[in-house]
């Protein structure tokens, strides 16, 4: 996966600090919980991470056409970003 990202990003190599965590093998509720746990753990371990990129909000929802569910997940990520003093970018 790192090679694909380098190719599409036109870079030779990603820094070692870039973590890529594929979550598609987990169910939707587990994905959000894993993201929360990672952000909290990295905050403690490395005194925070400046920015997180999440590829695909739809992968965090059971139904990507449900506005209430989408808003709930976005609000949850906003609270988490605020609490952990970080930025979350959804691609």
C-alpha positions in Angstrom: 0.0 0.0 0.0 2.9 2.4 0.7 4.1 1.9 -2.8 0.8 2.8 -4.3 0.6 6.0 -2.2 4.2 6.9 -3.3 3.2 6.4 -6.9 0.1 8.4 -6.8 1.7 11.1 -4.6 4.8 11.3 -6.9 7.2 10.8 -3.9 10.1 8.4 -3.6 9.4 7.2 -0.1 7.0 8.0 2.7 8.5 9.0 6.1 8.6 6.3 8.7 6.3 8.4 10.8 3.5 7.9 8.2 1.3 5.0 9.5 -1.1 3.3 7.0 -3.7 1.2 8.7 -6.2 -0.7 6.5 -9.5 -1.1 8.2 -11.8 -2.6 5.6 -11.5 -6.0 7.2 -13.3 -4.7 10.3 -17.0 -3.9 10.7 -18.1 -0.3 10.6 -18.4 0.2 14.4 -15.0 -1.3 14.9 -13.4 1.0 12.4 -14.5 4.1 14.3 -13.4 2.6 17.6 -10.0 1.7 16.2 -9.5 5.2 14.8 -10.4 6.7 18.2 -8.0 4.3 20.0 -5.1 5.1 17.6 -5.5 8.8 18.0 -5.7 8.6 21.8 -2.7 6.2 21.9 -0.5 8.3 19.6 -1.4 11.4 21.6 0.0 9.7 24.7 2.9 7.9 23.0 4.3 10.8 20.9 2.8 13.8 22.6 0.3 14.0 19.9 0.2 13.8 16.1 -0.4 16.9 14.1 -2.7 15.6 11.4 -4.6 12.4 10.5 -6.0 11.5 7.1 -8.9 9.2 6.7 -9.6 8.0 3.2 -13.4 7.7 2.8 -16.0 8.7 5.3 -18.4 6.3 3.6 -16.3 3.4 4.9 -17.1 4.5 8.5 -20.9 4.3 7.9 -23.4 1.5 7.4 -25.3 3.7 5.0 -23.4 6.6 3.4 -26.7 8.1 2.2 -28.0 8.5 5.8 -27.4 12.2 6.8 -28.1 11.6 10.5 -25.5 8.8 10.7 -23.0 10.8 8.7 -23.4 13.8 11.0 -23.0 11.6 14.1 -19.7 10.2 12.9 -18.4 13.6 11.8 -19.3 15.1 15.1 -17.6 12.2 16.9 -14.4 12.9 14.9 -14.6 16.6 15.5 -14.9 16.1 19.3 -12.0 13.7 19.2 -9.8 16.1 17.2 -10.6 18.9 19.6 -10.0 16.7 22.7 -6.6 15.4 21.3 -5.5 18.8 19.9 -5.1 17.4 16.4 -6.6 17.7 12.9 -8.5 15.1 11.0 -8.8 15.4 7.3 -11.3 13.2 5.5 -10.5 12.5 1.9 
